[in-house]
Amino acid sequence: MKILVADRISPLGVDLFKAEDGFEVIEAYESSPEQILELVKDVDGLAVRSETTVTPEVFAAAKKLKVVGRAGVGVDNIDIESATDHGVIVMNTPTGNTIATAELTFTHMLAGTRPIVQAAARMRDGGWDRKKFTGSELNGKVLGVLGMGRIGAEVSKRARAFQMQVLAFDPYLTEARAKDLGVTLADFDTLIKQADYITVHMPLTSDTKHMINTDTIKRMKKGVRIFNCARGGIIDEAALVDGLKSGQIAAAGLDVYEDEPPAEDSELRSIPNLVLTPHLGASTQEAQENVGIDVARQMIDTLNGGMVVNALNMPSVDPQILERLTPYITLAEKIGTFSQQLGPQGIEKITIRYYGKIIDLDTLPLTNAIQRGFLKGITDNVNDVNAPKKIMDLGIETEEVKTQAHADFNELIQVMVTNNEGKERSISGTLFGKQQTPRIVAVDSHSVEVNTGATLIVLKNKDVPGIVGFVGQMLGEDGVNIANMSLSREQGEDGKGFAVSIFELDSVPSDKATQRIAEHDAIEKYRVISL
């Protein structure tokens, strides 16, 4: 496999790639966008930091690309939507620079509390202005942390060591986790009104862009101190400048900016109570080694078919859990394929029901497998990465339902497809025996037992003599052998009987044989299913 290392990562990470059997490493640092487009044409993995921009054009050109690894946290330089469309995994390394960023944040907080930077500059100029550089103390102050992920948690830990009270705003933080961290959960409005210090540790999204703005700054305590070592754009820089000038904000520190680098004449550069650093969050020797090693290990595992971790556009599954799930994944994909081929036209909804002990497992990979199987005959280049999005793009809703028990089976997966007219078809399957062989056990309400490794004929016919013999004769004349057959009989609402039959075949019948079978007066529905 070919690995393109487009930006400089730790040599230890590059060495891991080179030591892997069957891997060829291309180091192409400081390549132009045009050079990147040429280099990616036959690579399996692409490792970047923040310098290389991975555009839709890159994904279109990289026909073999399976994974893009970002040595660091932020992925603003990677078009994740395009990656997903092309079935490429995008992963980052969120833990490698956690301590480095947390320590830099706290350094900014200290520099915003005691004017060390300004005092040091004055000393170099020959000054000695002790009274001018009187500061404050962290002890006893309220720190508001926006985002309580890994970095926010580490900052909070350090703040508590300085005897600060910590308020945390995070939509995903539970009371139990907050208690473990020694912080107090607060809504956004409460936090900005009560905090003496505010630090940002959230991703840049449509919801967080300019979260700190003119209006929110007005609602803060006079003399608040604000710090951002997360992502540029979360703080409205113009509003920050106005707040610093007016004294509403006593001090601030930025490591990230809306535009990087800020313009040489940016007003940010001239505000005396604002400390600026040039995006140094991960710039420690330890952090660079960590993220370089992490991205190499993650990409190697992924390309070798192992565990996918820290993926941003697909679920990550532990290898032991994945091993246990593998038979179910095979079954789920077959059921997805079966349901698409047997279902009515105009499908608008896929309802997936999991029964029994299977609900104790992580069912997301199974749902992805069903979606992948459903799309198998509809579109090319389908995998776990892009299947959910492709399903959504088709306007098809996917619903999961989990039930503790089933009347007939210890474990069962049922997929029901519904079209725009309300017509439904369902396929159910389970695993049989010690070998965990996947079997289809129901079509709609009809009990059957069908292997998933064959071409199938599904018939619904009037329950009259001669149908099985007729089908056998037609297939025999066509040179198609019947490997197995499953039959289910039922009385219709009109009192007349009908049957549902599934024939397992060794080969695909010809169009001529198919037409002759379908034209029989007693056969109401006929479908060839290729699994």
C-alpha positions in Angstrom: 0.0 0.0 0.0 1.1 3.5 -0.7 1.1 6.2 2.0 1.5 9.8 1.1 2.9 11.9 4.0 2.1 15.4 2.7 3.0 17.4 5.8 5.8 17.0 8.2 4.8 14.7 11.1 7.2 13.2 13.7 9.9 11.1 12.2 8.8 8.4 14.6 5.4 8.3 12.8 7.0 8.1 9.4 9.3 5.3 10.7 6.2 3.3 11.8 4.8 3.5 8.2 8.2 2.4 6.7 8.5 -0.5 9.1 5.1 -1.9 8.1 5.5 -4.8 5.7 4.0 -4.1 2.3 3.8 -0.3 2.8 5.5 2.2 0.5 5.9 5.7 1.9 6.1 8.9 -0.2 7.2 12.0 1.7 6.2 15.1 -0.2 6.4 18.0 2.1 5.5 21.5 1.0 3.9 20.2 -2.2 1.7 22.6 -4.3 -2.0 21.8 -4.7 -1.2 20.7 -8.3 1.5 18.3 -7.1 -0.8 16.8 -4.5 -3.5 16.1 -7.1 -0.9 14.2 -9.1 0.6 12.3 -6.1 -2.7 11.1 -4.7 -3.8 9.2 -7.8 -2.6 5.8 -6.6 -2.2 6.2 -2.8 -4.2 4.2 -0.2 -3.5 6.6 2.7 -2.9 10.3 3.1 -1.3 11.8 6.3 -1.5 15.6 6.8 -1.3 18.2 9.4 -2.8 21.7 8.7 -0.7 22.8 5.8 -2.2 20.6 3.0 -5.8 21.2 2.0 -7.7 18.1 1.1 -10.3 19.3 -1.3 -13.1 17.6 -3.3 -10.7 17.6 -6.3 -8.2 15.6 -4.2 -10.8 13.0 -3.4 -12.0 12.8 -7.0 -8.4 12.2 -8.1 -7.5 9.7 -5.4 -9.3 6.6 -6.8 -7.6 4.2 -4.3 -7.7 6.4 -1.2 -9.2 4.7 1.8 -8.1 6.9 4.8 -7.0 10.5 5.5 -5.2 10.9 8.8 -4.8 14.3 10.4 -1.9 14.5 12.9 -3.8 16.8 15.2 -7.3 17.7 16.2 -8.7 20.3 13.7 -9.8 19.1 10.3 -10.8 22.4 8.8 -8.4 21.7 5.9 -10.2 18.4 5.0 -13.5 18.4 3.1 -15.2 15.7 5.2 -18.4 15.7 3.2 -16.5 15.0 0.0 -14.5 12.3 1.8 -17.7 10.6 2.9 -19.2 10.8 -0.6 -16.1 9.0 -1.9 -16.1 6.4 0.9 -12.9 7.7 2.5 -12.4 7.5 6.3 -11.2 10.8 7.9 -9.6 10.4 11.3 -7.8 12.8 13.6 -5.6 12.4 16.8 -7.5 14.2 19.5 -5.5 12.9 22.5 -2.0 13.6 21.4 -2.0 17.3 22.0 -4.5 17.4 24.9 -1.9 18.3 27.6 0.0 20.7 25.3 -3.2 22.7 24.5 -4.4 22.6 28.1 -1.1 23.9 29.4 -1.0 26.7 26.8 -4.5 27.7 27.7 -3.5 28.0 31.3 -0.4 29.9 30.4 -2.7 32.4 28.6 -4.9 32.6 31.7 -1.9 33.3 33.9 -0.6 35.9 31.4 -4.0 37.5 31.4 -4.0 37.6 35.2 -0.4 38.9 35.8 0.8 41.1 33.0 4.0 39.2 32.6 4.3 39.6 28.8 3.9 43.4 29.0 6.2 43.7 32.0 8.9 41.7 30.3 8.7 43.9 27.2 9.0 47.0 29.4 12.0 45.5 31.1 13.8 45.0 27.8 13.1 48.6 27.0 15.0 49.6 30.2 11.8 50.3 32.3 11.0 49.4 35.9 7.2 50.0 36.3 6.1 47.9 39.2 2.9 49.8 40.0 1.8 49.9 36.3 1.9 46.1 36.1 -0.2 45.2 39.2 -2.2 42.0 38.4 -4.8 39.8 40.0 -5.1 36.3 41.4 -6.7 33.1 40.1 -7.5 32.0 43.6 -11.2 32.2 44.4 -12.3 33.3 40.9 -14.9 31.6 38.8 -13.7 30.0 35.5 -16.3 29.3 32.8 -15.3 26.5 30.5 -17.2 26.3 27.2 -16.8 22.7 26.1 -15.8 20.0 28.5 -14.0 17.5 26.3 -10.5 16.2 26.9 -8.9 19.6 26.8 -11.6 21.4 28.8 -11.4 18.7 31.4 -7.6 19.1 31.7 -7.9 22.9 32.0 -10.6 22.4 34.7 -8.3 20.1 36.6 -5.6 22.8 36.7 -8.0 25.5 37.6 -9.2 23.5 40.6 -5.5 23.2 41.7 -5.5 27.0 41.8 -8.6 27.0 44.0 -10.9 28.3 41.2 -14.6 27.4 41.0 -15.4 25.9 37.6 -18.6 26.3 35.7 -19.0 24.1 32.6 -21.3 24.5 29.6 -21.4 21.5 27.4 -24.7 20.0 25.9 -23.2 16.5 26.1 -21.9 16.7 29.7 -23.9 14.6 32.2 -24.3 15.5 35.9 -22.4 12.4 36.8 -19.4 13.3 34.6 -19.5 16.9 35.9 -19.4 15.5 39.5 -16.4 13.3 38.6 -14.6 16.3 37.2 -15.4 18.5 40.2 -17.2 21.1 38.0 -20.7 22.6 38.1 -22.9 22.3 35.1 -24.4 25.6 33.9 -26.3 26.8 30.9 -24.6 29.3 28.6 -26.4 32.4 29.9 -25.6 31.6 33.5 -22.0 30.9 32.8 -21.2 34.1 30.9 -22.9 36.2 33.6 -21.1 34.6 36.6 -17.6 33.8 35.2 -14.6 35.9 36.0 -12.6 34.0 33.3 -14.0 32.3 30.2 -12.1 29.8 28.1 -13.3 28.2 24.9 -12.8 24.5 24.1 -15.5 23.7 21.4 -15.3 23.0 17.7 -16.2 25.7 15.2 -19.7 24.9 13.9 -22.7 27.0 12.7 -23.9 26.9 16.4 -20.6 28.0 17.9 -19.4 30.6 15.3 -19.3 34.0 17.1 -20.7 32.4 20.2 -18.9 35.2 22.0 -20.0 38.4 20.4 -21.0 42.0 21.2 -24.3 40.9 22.9 -22.8 38.2 25.0 -19.9 40.3 26.0 -22.3 43.0 27.3 -23.9 40.4 29.5 -20.6 39.3 31.1 -19.1 40.7 34.3 -17.2 43.9 33.9 -13.5 43.0 33.9 -14.0 39.5 32.5 -11.0 37.7 31.0 -11.5 35.7 27.8 -9.2 33.0 26.2 -9.4 30.9 23.1 -6.9 28.2 22.2 -9.6 26.1 20.4 -10.7 27.3 17.0 -10.7 30.7 15.4 -14.2 32.2 14.7 -15.8 31.2 18.0 -15.0 34.6 19.3 -16.1 37.7 17.2 -12.7 39.4 17.0 -14.2 42.9 16.4 -16.4 42.5 19.4 -13.4 41.3 21.5 -11.4 44.4 20.5 -14.3 46.7 21.4 -14.6 45.0 24.8 -10.9 45.3 25.5 -10.9 49.0 24.6 -13.9 49.8 26.7 -12.7 47.9 29.8 -15.6 45.5 29.7 -12.9 42.8 29.1 -9.9 43.3 31.4 -7.6 41.0 29.4 -7.7 38.3 26.7 -5.5 35.7 25.1 -5.8 34.2 21.6 -3.9 31.3 20.0 -6.3 30.9 17.1 -7.9 33.4 14.7 -10.6 33.9 12.2 -7.9 34.4 9.5 -4.5 32.8 10.1 -2.3 34.6 10.3 -4.0 37.8 11.1 -3.2 40.7 8.8 -0.1 42.7 9.6 -2.2 45.7 10.3 -4.8 43.8 12.3 -6.0 45.8 15.3 -5.5 42.7 17.4 -1.8 43.2 17.2 -1.9 46.6 18.9 -4.2 46.0 21.9 -1.9 46.1 25.0 -4.1 43.9 27.2 -4.4 41.1 24.6 -1.7 38.4 24.4 -1.3 36.7 21.0 0.4 33.5 20.1 0.8 32.0 16.6 -1.4 28.9 16.9 1.0 27.1 19.3 -1.6 24.7 20.9 0.1 21.6 19.7 3.6 23.0 19.4 5.5 21.0 22.0 8.0 18.3 21.2 5.9 15.7 23.1 2.7 16.6 21.4 4.2 16.5 17.9 5.7 13.1 18.6 2.4 11.9 20.1 0.2 13.0 17.1 2.7 11.7 14.6 2.8 8.3 16.2 -0.9 8.2 16.8 -1.9 9.0 13.2 0.5 6.4 11.8 -0.7 3.7 14.1 -4.4 4.5 13.4 -3.9 4.5 9.6 -1.9 1.3 9.7 -4.6 -0.5 11.7 -7.3 0.8 9.4 -5.5 -0.2 6.2 -4.7 -3.6 7.6 -8.4 -4.2 8.3 -8.2 -3.7 12.1 -9.9 -1.3 14.4 -10.9 2.1 13.2 -10.5 4.7 15.9 -11.1 8.5 16.0 -12.9 8.4 12.7 -15.0 11.5 12.1 -17.3 10.1 9.5 -18.0 6.5 10.6 -18.3 4.6 13.9 -15.2 3.3 15.6 -15.5 -0.3 16.8 -13.3 -2.2 19.3 -11.6 -5.2 17.5 -13.0 -7.7 20.0 -16.5 -6.4 19.6 -16.0 -6.3 15.8 -15.0 -10.0 15.8 -18.2 -10.9 17.7 -20.2 -8.7 15.3 -18.8 -10.1 12.1 -21.4 -12.9 11.5 -24.2 -10.5 12.2 -22.7 -8.0 9.8 -22.6 -10.6 7.1 -26.3 -11.5 7.8 -27.3 -7.8 8.0 -25.8 -7.0 4.6 -27.6 -9.9 3.0 -30.9 -8.9 4.5 -30.3 -5.3 3.2 -29.7 -6.6 -0.3 -32.7 -9.0 -0.2 -35.1 -6.2 1.1 -34.0 -3.8 -1.7 -34.6 -6.4 -4.5 -37.8 -7.8 -3.1 -39.3 -4.4 -1.9 -41.8 -2.3 -3.8 -40.7 0.7 -5.9 -40.4 4.1 -4.4 -39.0 3.0 -1.0 -39.1 5.9 1.5 -38.3 4.2 4.8 -36.2 1.4 6.2 -37.3 0.1 9.6 -34.7 -2.1 11.3 -35.8 -4.2 14.2 -33.3 -6.0 16.5 -34.6 -8.7 18.8 -33.1 -10.5 21.7 -29.5 -10.6 23.0 -28.3 -8.7 19.9 -29.6 -5.5 21.4 -26.8 -5.6 24.0 -24.2 -5.2 21.2 -23.3 -2.0 19.3 -25.9 -2.2 16.4 -24.6 0.8 14.5 -22.2 -1.4 12.4 -25.2 -3.7 11.6 -27.3 -0.8 10.5 -24.5 0.4 8.3 -24.2 -3.1 6.8 -27.9 -3.2 6.1 -27.7 0.2 4.3 -24.6 -1.0 2.4 -26.4 -4.1 1.3 -29.5 -2.2 0.3 -27.4 0.1 -1.9 -25.3 -2.7 -3.4 -27.2 -3.0 -6.7 -28.1 0.7 -6.8 -24.8 2.6 -6.7 -21.1 1.9 -7.0 -18.4 2.5 -4.4 -20.5 1.9 -1.3 -18.9 1.2 2.1 -19.6 1.9 5.8 -18.4 5.5 5.4 -20.7 6.7 2.7 -23.7 4.3 3.0 -25.7 6.3 5.6 -25.2 9.5 3.6 -26.1 7.8 0.3 -29.3 6.4 1.9 -30.2 9.9 3.2 -29.5 11.5 -0.2 -32.0 9.1 -1.8 -34.6 10.5 0.6 -34.9 7.3 2.6 -35.4 7.5 6.3 -33.8 4.8 8.5 -35.3 3.8 11.8 -33.9 1.5 14.5 -36.2 -0.4 16.9 -34.8 -2.6 19.7 -36.9 -5.3 21.5 -35.8 -7.5 24.4 -37.3 -10.8 23.0 -38.8 -12.5 20.0 -41.5 -15.2 20.1 -39.6 -17.7 18.0 -35.9 -16.7 18.0 -33.3 -15.8 20.6 -31.9 -13.2 18.2 -33.4 -11.8 15.1 -32.8 -9.0 12.6 -35.9 -7.8 10.6 -35.8 -5.2 7.9 -39.0 -3.7 6.7 -39.1 -1.4 3.7 -42.0 1.0 3.1 -42.8 2.9 -0.1 -44.5 6.2 -0.8 -47.9 4.4 -1.1 -47.6 2.6 2.3 -46.7 -0.8 0.8 -44.4 -2.9 3.0 -42.2 -5.9 2.6 -40.1 -7.4 5.4 -37.2 -9.8 5.5 -36.0 -11.5 8.8 -32.8 -13.4 9.5 -30.8 -15.0 12.2 -27.7 -17.1 12.8 -27.9 -20.9 13.0 -25.8 -23.4 14.9 -22.2 -23.3 16.3 -20.9 -22.1 13.0 -23.3 -19.1 13.2 -24.5 -19.6 9.6 -26.7 -16.7 8.4 -30.2 -17.7 7.3 -33.3 -15.9 6.1 -36.2 -17.1 8.3 -39.1 -15.0 7.2 -40.4 -13.1 4.2 -43.2 -10.9 5.3 -45.3 -13.2 7.6 -44.2 -16.4 5.9 -41.7 -18.6 7.7 -38.9 -19.9 5.5 -35.4 -21.2 5.9 -33.1 -19.9 3.2 -29.3 -19.8 2.9 -27.8 -16.5 2.0 -25.1 -17.6 -0.4 -27.3 -18.4 -3.4 -29.3 -16.9 -6.2 -33.0 -17.1 -5.2 -36.3 -17.2 -6.9 -39.2 -15.9 -4.7 -42.7 -17.0 -5.8 -46.1 -16.1 -4.6 -48.7 -18.3 -6.2 -52.2 -19.8 -5.9 -52.0 -22.9 -3.8 -52.8 -25.3 -6.6 -51.1 -28.5 -7.7 -48.3 -28.6 -10.1 -46.5 -25.3 -9.4 -43.4 -26.7 -7.9 -43.1 -29.3 -10.8 -43.7 -26.6 -13.4 -40.9 -24.4 -11.9 -38.6 -27.4 -11.7 -39.2 -28.3 -15.3 -38.6 -24.7 -16.5 -35.3 -24.4 -14.6 -34.3 -27.9 -15.7 -34.8 -27.1 -19.3 -32.7 -23.9 -18.6 -29.9 -26.0 -17.1 -30.3 -24.4 -13.7 -30.0 -26.7 -10.7 -32.2 -26.3 -7.6 -30.1 -26.6 -4.4 -32.9 -26.2 -1.9 -36.5 -25.1 -1.6 -38.6 -23.5 1.2 -42.4 -23.4 1.1 -44.9 -21.5 3.2 -48.7 -21.9 2.8 -51.4 -19.6 3.9 -55.2 -18.9 3.5 -56.1 -15.6 1.9 -58.9 -13.3 3.0 -61.1 -14.7 0.4 -60.7 -18.2 1.8 -58.5 -19.4 -1.0 -55.0 -20.7 -0.3 -51.8 -19.3 -1.6 -48.1 -20.2 -1.2 -44.8 -18.4 -0.9 -41.9 -20.5 -2.2 -38.2 -19.7 -2.3 -35.9 -21.7 -4.5 -32.1 -21.7 -3.9 -30.3 -22.0 -7.3 -26.8 -22.9 -8.3 -26.9 -20.3 -11.1 -29.0 -17.4 -12.5 -31.9 -18.4 -14.8 -32.0 -17.0 -18.3 -34.5 -14.2 -19.2 -36.4 -16.7 -21.3 -36.9 -19.1 -18.3 -37.8 -16.2 -16.1 -40.4 -15.0 -18.5 -42.0 -18.4 -18.9 -42.3 -18.9 -15.1 -43.7 -15.4 -14.5 -46.4 -15.9 -17.2 -48.0 -18.9 -15.5 -51.6 -18.1 -14.6 -51.2 -19.3 -11.0 -48.1 -17.3 -10.2 -49.0 -13.8 -8.8 -45.5 -12.6 -8.0 -42.1 -13.7 -9.2 -38.7 -12.2 -8.4 -35.1 -13.3 -8.9 -32.9 -12.3 -6.0 -29.1 -12.2 -6.3 -27.4 -12.1 -2.9 
